Amino acid sequence: MNLAIIGGGSWGTALSLVLAPEFQTVRLWVYEPELARHMAATRETSAFLPGFRLPENVAPSPILAETLKHADMVIGVMPSQHARELYTAMLPHLAPGSILVSATKGLEKGSLLRMSQVIEQVCRPRFEARVVVLSGPTFAREIAQGEPAAVVASSADPSAAREIQSAFSTPAFRLYTNSDPVGVEIAASLKNVVAIAAGVCYGLGLGSNVQAALITRGLAEITRLAVAMGGKPQTLAGLAGLGDLVLTCSGNLSRNRQVGLELAKGRRLTEILGSMRMVAEGVETCGAAVELGQKFGVDLPIIQQMHAVLHSAKSPREALRDLMDRSLKEE
């Protein structure tokens, strides 16, 4: 079996490390040609995930056609804003029978499509794609270190989900199957927005009471939208929902939480993003989430306030006050 991973950032690189023993070859597509050559020559992952050595069967490359050659399974780990462009470029090199695994946690700006929908739409002129969504509470560095983790392989195609479960499971990387990609992808996308809010609260010096309330009410918002879009409530109580939300809101390795921390210091968003090498998906996702809430008639007060902070220069303290001053109601 041969695996292709499209995206050589921290998460793509971590997946190449944990999955290398399960495949004959793992080809890792890296956007920057110079970085790909450096990784191939030195076997180092210093740019995004320093301190780890690439296994011998992992081959970095900046060429899509070379990366996708003879691939039985393909994992997409690109930022959501580049997904359509990359899948379109990949299409001529994809085998119709291969399974496409989406490990991108975000929504497409403008269309508001989930990543699995983008993949299906791009592939449809040639074939009906077999798509599996990979999601759950994971930090790339801990996965690369071999620490135990549990994630979800979700698909409307049960056989595809089972194939990925079997192929990707290791003693330290446990996969559960799931038949609700809508719930999984909405949870994966919106938890990043709530995590920015969690970082703001922590940066303002607020304590555990606020963090617990934010996570709980944030989960309620995400669940309302996911269910309105056809997702299942139980999915939001699982690894891809509550599990990933708790991790991203509370873990120090969370990029989205870090954005919130910096906002609380009074730094401008452009300055914060300009100093980050890796993408904080919650910033781009926030606008799409607000639009989805309006489209499906779902109230998303935390996400709406974060949108005002991120894109309308509203102060974090004012946003928090407006949340607390909302009309009283039953939980």
Residue pairs with C-beta under 8 A, 6 or more apart in sequence:
1 22
1 23
1 24
1 72
1 73
1 167
2 23
2 24
2 25
2 26
2 27
2 70
2 71
2 72
2 73
3 19
3 22
3 23
3 25
3 26
3 27
3 71
3 72
3 73
3 74
3 75
4 26
4 27
4 29
4 67
4 68
4 71
4 73
4 74
4 75
5 12
5 15
5 16
5 26
5 27
5 28
5 29
5 67
5 74
5 75
5 77
6 12
6 29
6 64
6 67
6 74
6 75
6 76
6 77
6 78
6 86
6 90
7 29
7 31
7 75
7 76
7 77
7 78
7 104
8 28
8 29
8 30
8 31
8 35
8 36
8 39
8 48
8 60
9 48
9 77
9 278
9 279
10 48
10 49
10 140
10 141
10 278
11 77
11 103
11 138
11 140
12 28
12 75
12 77
12 103
13 28
13 45
13 48
13 49
13 52
13 54
13 140
13 144
14 49
14 138
14 140
14 141
14 143
14 144
15 75
15 77
15 103
15 143
16 26
16 28
16 54
16 55
16 58
17 45
17 52
17 54
17 55
17 58
17 143
17 144
18 143
18 144
18 146
18 170
18 172
18 173
19 26
19 168
19 170
19 173
20 26
20 55
20 57
20 58
21 55
21 170
22 167
22 168
22 170
23 57
23 167
24 57
25 57
25 59
26 55
26 57
26 58
26 59
27 58
27 59
27 60
27 61
27 66
27 67
27 68
27 69
27 71
28 39
28 54
28 58
28 59
28 60
28 61
28 67
29 60
29 61
29 62
29 63
29 64
29 67
30 36
30 39
30 60
30 61
30 62
31 62
32 62
33 62
35 47
35 60
36 60
36 61
36 62
37 62
38 44
38 47
39 45
39 47
39 54
39 60
40 59
40 60
40 61
43 53
43 54
43 56
44 50
44 52
44 53
44 54
45 51
45 52
45 53
45 54
45 144
47 277
48 140
48 277
48 278
49 140
49 141
49 144
52 144
54 60
61 67
64 86
64 89
64 90
64 93
65 93
68 74
68 90
68 93
68 94
69 93
71 94
71 95
71 98
72 95
72 98
72 99
73 98
73 99
73 101
73 163
73 164
73 167
74 90
74 94
74 98
74 99
74 100
74 101
75 101
75 102
75 103
75 134
76 83
76 86
76 87
76 100
76 101
76 102
76 103
76 104
76 115
76 119
77 103
77 104
78 86
78 104
79 104
79 106
79 279
79 281
79 284
80 104
80 105
80 106
80 107
80 108
80 109
80 115
80 189
80 281
80 284
80 285
81 106
81 108
81 109
81 284
83 104
83 106
83 108
83 115
83 118
83 119
84 108
84 118
84 122
87 118
87 119
87 122
87 123
88 122
91 122
91 123
91 125
91 126
94 100
94 123
94 126
96 126
96 127
97 130
98 130
99 130
99 131
99 132
99 160
99 163
99 164
100 119
100 123
100 129
100 130
100 131
100 132
101 131
101 132
101 133
101 134
101 153
101 164
102 115
102 116
102 119
102 131
102 132
102 133
102 134
102 185
103 133
103 134
103 135
104 115
104 281
105 135
105 185
105 188
105 189
105 191
105 192
105 281
106 115
106 188
106 189
106 192
106 281
106 284
106 285
107 113
107 114
107 115
107 189
107 285
107 288
107 289
107 292
108 114
108 115
108 117
108 118
108 288
109 284
109 287
109 288
111 118
112 288
112 291
112 292
112 295
113 121
114 181
114 182
114 185
114 186
114 189
115 133
115 185
116 131
116 133
116 181
116 185
119 129
119 131
120 128
120 129
120 131
123 129
130 155
130 157
130 160
131 155
131 157
131 160
131 181
132 153
132 154
132 155
132 157
132 160
132 161
132 164
133 152
133 153
133 154
133 155
133 181
133 184
133 185
133 188
134 151
134 152
134 153
134 154
134 164
134 168
135 151
135 152
135 154
135 184
135 185
135 187
135 188
135 239
135 240
135 244
136 149
136 150
136 151
136 152
136 239
136 240
136 243
136 244
137 149
137 150
137 151
137 239
137 243
137 244
137 246
137 247
137 248
138 149
138 151
138 244
138 247
139 247
139 251
139 253
139 254
140 253
141 253
142 149
142 253
143 149
143 173
146 172
147 172
148 172
148 173
148 174
149 172
149 173
149 174
150 174
150 175
150 176
150 239
150 243
151 173
151 174
151 175
151 176
151 239
151 240
152 175
152 176
152 177
152 178
152 184
152 238
152 239
152 240
153 161
153 164
153 165
153 168
153 175
153 176
153 177
153 178
154 161
154 177
154 178
154 179
154 180
154 181
154 184
154 185
154 235
154 240
155 161
155 164
155 177
155 178
155 179
155 181
156 179
156 181
158 177
158 179
161 177
161 178
161 179
162 177
164 175
165 175
165 176
165 177
168 175
169 175
176 238
176 239
178 184
178 235
178 238
178 240
180 231
180 232
180 235
182 226
182 229
182 230
182 231
183 226
183 227
183 231
183 232
183 235
183 236
183 240
183 241
184 231
184 235
184 240
184 241
186 222
186 225
186 226
186 229
186 231
187 222
187 226
187 231
187 235
187 236
187 240
187 241
187 244
187 245
188 240
188 244
189 281
189 285
189 288
189 289
190 218
190 221
190 222
190 225
190 285
190 289
190 303
191 218
191 222
191 241
191 244
191 245
191 248
191 249
192 248
192 256
192 280
192 281
192 282
192 285
193 256
193 282
193 285
193 286
193 289
193 302
193 303
193 306
194 214
194 215
194 218
194 219
194 221
194 222
194 245
194 248
194 249
194 282
194 302
194 303
194 306
195 245
195 248
195 249
195 254
195 256
195 257
195 260
195 282
196 256
196 257
196 259
196 260
196 263
196 280
196 282
196 283
196 286
196 306
196 310
197 214
197 218
197 260
197 302
197 305
197 306
198 211
198 214
198 215
198 218
198 248
198 249
198 250
198 257
198 260
199 254
199 256
199 257
199 258
199 259
199 260
199 261
199 262
199 263
199 264
200 260
200 261
200 263
200 264
200 306
200 309
200 316
200 319
200 320
201 210
201 211
201 214
201 260
201 264
201 320
202 211
202 257
202 260
202 261
202 264
203 260
203 261
203 262
203 263
203 264
203 265
203 316
204 264
204 316
204 317
204 320
211 249
211 250
214 249
214 302
215 245
215 246
215 249
215 250
217 302
218 245
218 249
218 302
219 236
219 241
219 242
219 245
221 298
221 299
221 300
221 301
221 302
221 303
222 236
222 241
222 245
223 233
223 236
223 241
224 298
224 299
224 300
225 289
225 292
225 293
225 296
225 298
225 300
226 232
226 233
226 235
226 236
226 241
227 233
228 296
228 297
228 298
229 292
229 296
235 241
236 242
247 254
248 254
248 256
248 257
249 257
250 257
251 257
255 276
255 278
255 279
255 280
256 280
256 281
256 282
256 283
258 276
258 280
259 269
259 272
259 273
259 276
259 280
259 282
259 283
262 272
263 269
263 272
263 309
263 310
263 316
264 316
269 283
269 310
269 311
273 280
273 283
282 306
283 310
286 303
286 306
286 307
286 310
286 311
287 307
287 311
289 300
289 303
289 307
290 300
290 303
290 304
290 307
292 298
293 299
293 300
293 303
293 304
301 323
301 326
302 323
305 314
305 319
305 320
305 322
305 323
306 319
308 314
308 319
309 315
309 316
309 319
